[in-house]
Amino acid sequence: MPALAEAFLKSQGATNVHTVAGARPQEKIVLGTLPGDRFPSLILIAAHGSATAFTSLAENSCDIGMSSRRIKPEEATKLSSLGNMFGPASEHVLGLDGIAVIVNASNPVRELPKDEIMRLFTGESTEWPKTGSSQGGVKIYARDDKSGTYDTFKSLVLAGKPLAAGSRRFEDSSELSDAVARDPNGIGFIGLPFVHNAKPIAVSEKGARALLPTRLTVATEDYSLSRRLYLYTPATSSNKFTGPFVEFALSKQGQDVVAANGFIAQNVALEKAQGVSDAAPGEYWQLTQNAERLSLDFRFQAGESEPDNKAQVDVDRVISLIADRKSAGDKILLFGFADSIGSPAANQALSLSRARIIENQFVQRGLKPAAVRGFGSSLPVASNDSPDGREKNRRVEIWIRN
């Protein structure tokens, strides 16, 4: 965020832009003198955990709330005077991150099912799997209670259960990562930019293959521990710079800053897929030959016929990429998928309907996709036993023919 704030001030023509330490740890102040001003303007950044974003908005002590998890319904209710916090005027996806489960580089563990990770972190399992370390019991390293990283991990992995007694807690992700890198029996979780010298492991879920947190698996949100990074604002802000700052952050220039700081930006790119699964439908396998997958999926909320806030912005990002490549719509392939709730016929129809909705977004912008297919509940990327898993499986993939 300090780098993004500096880049924003420079885009406004500010001079002498620099960052200094704040009054407390995890705080920074970014300063710059705007054209025509005698004194510098400042942006105060306080990173004390995602929950503080919403308490600060409620107290009117901040203009923008930063969160590495989505706002909770009860938090949105408390902020209803600021507008619909789930609406596009208030909820902005800044970038993407994957929560990496890390171990010591010498640990032979390469992948673990998510339910086994849960048992390790809750203390239900105290020894490594047979392929793991043989030098002693597992030692747990975790973020603090105010952390959005911990809140997301608790939601996605711990299933509401408490951490194992004696877990070491950290406010700083880099310190946590370094501690795991020094401990042959350590296991922890952090955001992707903080892996450093530790080793990330692949994570699997029931019915889905194990995936490492990579640029593609996080950008498409297929990795089961991927997450969105949010900015929240009042629907109408009294600060004249709030809107321009958010607009800059979501622009290509702002997303380049996101990428330069280790997170996954939303600038769309063509990526080599990790190989089509043997379980893929034959038509899917055939259509994806000689095609590359774009680094995003379009996702839908349960029961919703319109794409979510991020998807609506992503359509324009895809259009820009296609225009830059001077490609035509006849190279676009859209593949819809559903969760497993409902009959196969209903899921097939629903997956095709969602792909058609995205197709219509392209048609309105002057591009007609070459192929639009629905593949029902096949090829799940997460378990259909949880709401988060089902949400990941409700998606439309986009591929581009070579």
C-alpha atoms as one frame of an Amber mdcrd trajectory, in Angstrom:
protein
   0.000   0.000   0.000   2.818   2.534   0.614   4.080   1.872  -2.919   0.570
   2.311  -4.318   0.098   5.541  -2.357   3.419   6.896  -3.660   2.501   6.008
  -7.242  -0.904   7.677  -6.844   0.588  10.922  -5.524   3.054  10.999  -8.411
   0.186  10.431 -10.868  -1.414  13.554  -9.375   1.764  15.540 -10.118   3.072
  15.544  -6.541   6.754  16.208  -5.884   9.077  15.132  -3.082   7.063  11.939
  -2.621   8.407   9.700   0.129   7.374   7.333   2.925   8.216   7.615   6.620
   7.489   5.448   9.644   4.268   6.085  11.537   3.711   6.477  15.237   3.171
   2.740  15.774   4.485  -0.488  14.243   2.604  -1.490  11.058   1.927   2.192
  10.265   3.368   4.300   7.440   2.911   7.875   6.270   3.279   8.704   2.572
   3.888  12.379   1.795   3.988  14.474  -1.368   3.419  18.093  -2.334   0.612
  18.475  -4.865   0.779  21.127  -7.623  -0.086  24.564  -6.259   0.255  23.533
  -2.614   2.802  25.012  -0.207   2.681  22.094   2.209   2.777  18.339   1.627
  -0.342  16.194   1.649  -0.166  12.871   3.444  -1.713   9.423   3.303  -1.710
   7.551   6.608  -1.639   3.750   6.298  -2.434   1.606   9.347  -2.202  -2.171
   8.816  -3.404  -3.636  12.104  -5.676  -6.328  10.675  -8.732  -6.461   8.445
 -11.254  -6.046  11.262  -9.899  -2.568  11.971 -10.867  -1.461   8.442 -14.545
  -1.681   9.336 -14.316  -0.258  12.842 -12.363   2.700  11.422 -14.958   3.281
   8.702 -17.668   3.172  11.369 -15.759   5.718  13.450 -15.184   7.933  10.391
 -11.453   7.786  11.121 -10.469   6.542   7.654 -11.489   7.124   4.042 -10.630
   3.636   2.732 -10.687   0.328   4.587  -8.155  -2.335   3.558  -9.176  -5.953
   4.088  -7.789  -9.319   3.044 -11.238 -10.861   3.488 -14.723  -9.886   2.395
 -16.774  -7.752   4.756 -19.068  -9.787   7.015 -22.855  -9.214   6.875 -22.930
  -7.898  10.449 -20.132  -5.437   9.620 -21.974  -4.275   6.515 -25.116  -3.738
   8.576 -23.233  -1.471  10.994 -21.967   0.538   8.003 -25.315   0.753   6.195
 -25.332   4.541   6.615 -22.356   4.617   4.206 -24.237   2.700   1.508 -24.436
  -0.929   0.379 -20.975  -2.212   1.308 -21.436  -5.224  -0.995 -22.244  -2.982
  -3.970 -19.798  -1.885  -6.694 -19.667   1.669  -5.347 -18.212   0.473  -2.023
 -16.539  -2.916  -2.574 -13.428  -2.913  -4.756 -11.156  -5.919  -5.417  -7.607
  -4.568  -5.274  -5.758  -7.777  -6.093  -5.455 -11.458  -5.317  -3.372 -13.469
  -2.911  -2.947 -17.099  -2.009  -2.573 -18.239   1.565   0.455 -20.468   1.311
   0.860 -23.323   3.765   4.597 -23.414   4.406   7.079 -25.851   5.896  10.825
 -25.978   6.311  12.703 -26.497   3.025  14.090 -29.830   4.307  10.633 -31.248
   5.021   9.770 -33.958   2.435   6.036 -33.159   2.576   4.972 -31.853  -0.837
   1.177 -31.822  -0.570  -1.540 -32.287   2.027  -5.331 -32.534   1.911  -7.060
 -29.527   3.439  -8.679 -31.649   6.150  -5.241 -32.962   7.206  -3.960 -29.377
   7.374  -6.924 -28.597   9.634  -6.040 -31.504  11.940  -2.423 -30.348  12.193
  -3.281 -26.740  13.011  -5.973 -27.660  15.549  -3.758 -30.187  17.294  -5.904
 -33.185  16.372  -2.782 -34.526  14.632   0.535 -33.885  16.355   2.823 -35.941
  14.117   3.744 -35.536  10.462   2.330 -37.903   7.838   4.533 -40.896   7.072
   6.261 -39.003   4.278   6.989 -36.064   6.540   9.604 -35.099   9.076  10.721
 -37.812  11.487  12.497 -35.496  13.901   9.647 -34.741  16.266   6.161 -33.354
  16.641   4.618 -30.642  14.513   5.131 -27.036  15.639   2.416 -24.555  14.680
   3.075 -20.967  13.573   0.083 -18.666  12.968  -0.900 -15.042  12.468  -2.594
 -13.056  15.260  -6.345 -12.790  15.823  -6.711  -9.373  14.125  -5.136 -10.608
  10.912  -7.265 -11.015   7.796  -4.915 -13.832   6.835  -5.828 -15.675  10.029
  -9.518 -14.869   9.599  -9.475 -16.303   6.063  -7.476 -19.362   7.157  -9.876
 -19.931  10.040 -12.823 -19.778   7.652 -11.324 -21.867   4.826  -9.376 -24.443
   6.826 -10.112 -24.579  10.554 -13.889 -25.030  10.228 -14.457 -22.887  13.327
 -12.099 -24.903  15.508  -9.423 -23.185  17.646  -5.722 -23.362  16.933  -3.682
 -25.964  18.756  -2.614 -24.973  22.251   0.909 -23.580  22.262   0.757 -22.230
  18.694   3.169 -19.344  18.201   1.361 -16.196  17.011   2.786 -13.371  14.911
   1.555  -9.926  13.847   4.185  -9.831  11.086   4.041 -12.360   8.224   7.753
 -12.069   7.400   8.700 -12.963  10.967   6.369 -15.964  10.845   7.833 -17.178
   7.549  11.408 -16.804   8.796  10.559 -18.770  11.949   9.160 -21.675   9.910
  12.204 -21.577   7.610  14.411 -22.115  10.692  12.339 -24.946  12.191  12.487
 -28.426  10.563   9.185 -29.310  12.238   7.439 -25.998  11.672   4.283 -25.411
   9.644   2.601 -22.062   9.128   0.452 -20.017   6.765   1.144 -16.647   5.160
   0.329 -14.577   2.077   2.246 -15.400  -1.099   4.658 -12.432  -0.936   5.997
 -13.691   2.391   7.070 -17.254   1.504  10.737 -16.176   1.433  12.967 -19.146
   2.380  10.176 -21.478   3.488   8.602 -24.096   1.185   4.956 -23.891   0.086
   3.060 -27.166  -0.250   0.259 -28.123  -2.629  -3.233 -28.258  -1.131  -5.995
 -30.625  -2.194  -9.694 -30.896  -1.407 -12.190 -33.710  -1.673 -12.868 -34.399
  -5.339 -10.250 -31.927  -6.619  -6.564 -32.288  -7.404  -3.775 -30.769  -5.309
  -2.572 -27.353  -6.495   0.345 -25.192  -5.502  -0.259 -21.476  -4.999   1.043
 -20.108  -8.319   0.266 -17.013 -10.357  -2.265 -18.893 -12.504  -3.977 -20.925
  -9.757  -4.372 -17.829  -7.571  -5.340 -15.457 -10.408  -8.109 -17.829 -11.520
  -8.976 -18.450  -7.840  -8.792 -22.206  -8.469  -6.279 -22.669  -5.639  -8.402
 -23.597  -2.639  -6.734 -21.066  -0.322  -6.793 -18.136  -2.743  -8.379 -14.914
  -1.540  -9.311 -11.461  -2.705  -7.789  -8.285  -1.289 -10.378  -5.544  -0.875
 -10.702  -1.803  -0.565 -13.940  -0.588   1.028 -15.215   2.964   0.723 -18.398
   4.878   1.486 -20.657   4.917  -1.577 -20.214   8.702  -1.556 -17.014   9.961
   0.035 -16.468  13.420   1.459 -12.780  13.189   0.516 -12.285  14.269  -3.096
  -9.276  11.961  -3.468 -11.001   8.720  -2.419 -12.599   7.989  -5.798  -9.492
   8.868  -7.850  -7.319   6.740  -5.552  -9.522   3.669  -5.995  -9.750   4.268
  -9.744  -5.949   4.494  -9.913  -5.512   1.345  -7.803  -7.717  -0.674 -10.176
  -6.118   0.735 -13.337  -3.359  -1.023 -15.250  -0.781   1.297 -13.698  -2.068
   0.606 -10.202  -2.228  -3.132 -10.830   1.391  -3.047 -11.989   2.239  -1.751
  -8.503   0.232  -4.612  -6.958   2.255  -7.117  -9.009   5.580  -5.445  -8.247
   4.913  -5.972  -4.549   4.426  -9.709  -4.788   0.654 -10.027  -5.008  -1.344
 -11.248  -7.999  -2.523  -8.325 -10.100  -5.680  -8.335 -12.168  -4.061  -7.226
 -15.417  -5.083 -10.086 -17.666  -2.417 -12.330 -19.163  -2.309 -15.544 -21.155
  -0.971 -18.410 -19.057   0.137 -21.938 -19.845  -2.316 -24.201 -18.028  -0.955
 -27.017 -15.846  -2.370 -29.624 -18.183  -5.975 -30.662 -18.636  -7.171 -33.222
 -16.122  -7.811 -36.772 -17.294 -11.315 -36.349 -15.857 -12.132 -33.502 -18.254
 -15.075 -33.954 -20.641 -13.960 -34.896 -24.136 -15.238 -31.696 -25.753 -13.443
 -29.581 -23.136 -10.208 -31.449 -23.804 -10.628 -31.035 -27.568 -11.450 -27.300
 -27.457  -8.533 -26.432 -25.162  -5.938 -27.975 -27.446  -3.917 -25.189 -29.080
  -5.456 -22.655 -26.688  -4.179 -20.733 -23.673  -6.116 -19.930 -20.557  -6.553
 -16.356 -19.374  -5.449 -15.547 -15.847  -8.960 -15.079 -14.478 -12.288 -16.814
 -14.063 -15.686 -15.143 -13.878 -17.544 -16.119 -10.726 -21.141 -15.952  -9.513
 -22.735 -15.867  -6.088 -25.199 -18.628  -5.224 -28.555 -17.992  -6.887 -27.296
 -14.902  -8.705 -27.743 -14.497 -12.456 -25.278 -11.626 -12.752 -21.505 -11.906
 -12.301 -19.968 -10.515  -9.110 -18.320  -7.086  -8.779 -14.889  -8.331  -9.847
 -16.217 -10.120 -12.939 -17.903  -6.988 -14.243 -14.587  -5.105 -14.167 -12.679
  -8.101 -15.551 -14.706  -8.145 -18.778 -13.259  -4.753 -19.692  -9.766  -5.961
 -18.793 -10.174  -8.904 -21.185 -11.423  -6.595 -23.925  -8.308  -4.440 -23.494
  -6.031  -7.478 -23.741  -7.748  -8.692 -26.913  -7.547  -5.222 -28.432  -3.833
  -4.991 -27.594  -3.234  -8.380 -29.257  -5.369  -7.351 -32.247  -7.311 -10.590
 -31.790 -10.909 -11.174 -32.834 -13.847 -12.579 -30.920 -13.627 -15.819 -32.875
 -10.666 -16.801 -30.701 -12.578 -16.529 -27.389 -13.761 -19.736 -25.703 -16.100
 -19.586 -22.675 -16.673 -22.647 -20.484 -19.225 -22.576 -17.669 -19.204 -24.774
 -14.568 -21.573 -25.249 -11.634 -21.368 -26.712  -8.151 -22.859 -30.162  -7.524
 -26.029 -28.979  -5.769 -28.993 -29.982  -7.908 -29.568 -32.515 -10.660 -27.000
 -33.067 -13.429 -29.442 -31.652 -15.981 -30.081 -28.529 -13.897 -26.349 -27.995
 -13.330 -25.664 -28.421 -17.022 -28.273 -25.803 -17.869 -27.060 -23.441 -15.141
 -23.417 -23.671 -16.210 -24.364 -22.914 -19.815 -26.620 -20.045 -18.723 -23.754
 -18.402 -16.832 -21.436 -18.811 -19.814 -24.123 -17.164 -21.966 -24.327 -14.251
 -19.528 -20.590 -13.636 -19.941 -20.962 -14.099 -23.706 -23.554 -11.320 -23.717
 -21.099  -9.008 -21.928 -18.651  -9.529 -24.807 -21.309  -9.191 -27.500 -22.343
  -5.832 -26.028 -18.730  -4.739 -26.461 -18.559  -5.894 -30.072 -16.976  -9.356
 -29.724 -18.724 -12.666 -30.450 -17.029 -15.653 -28.743 -16.300 -18.676 -30.917
 -17.492 -21.311 -28.456 -19.730 -21.141 -25.396 -20.215 -24.380 -23.487 -21.576
 -25.537 -20.144 -20.003 -28.538 -18.435 -22.177 -28.767 -15.328 -20.456 -29.828
 -12.134 -17.502 -31.527 -13.833 -13.908 -30.516 -13.096 -14.417 -29.121  -9.571
 -11.523 -27.003  -8.313 -12.681 -27.271  -4.695 -14.860 -29.429  -2.474 -18.604
 -29.105  -2.957 -19.087 -29.875   0.741 -18.498 -26.259   1.812 -19.998 -22.896
   0.762 -16.529 -21.546  -0.121 -15.776 -24.598  -2.243 -19.089 -24.402  -4.074
 -18.490 -20.711  -4.769 -15.133 -21.528  -6.396 -16.763 -24.191  -8.551 -19.409
 -21.749  -9.886 -17.252 -20.210 -12.584 -16.786 -19.390 -16.253 -13.306 -20.047
 -17.637 -12.020 -18.071 -20.607  -9.506 -19.456 -23.106  -7.985 -17.896 -26.226
  -7.187 -19.916 -29.327  -3.634 -19.545 -30.612
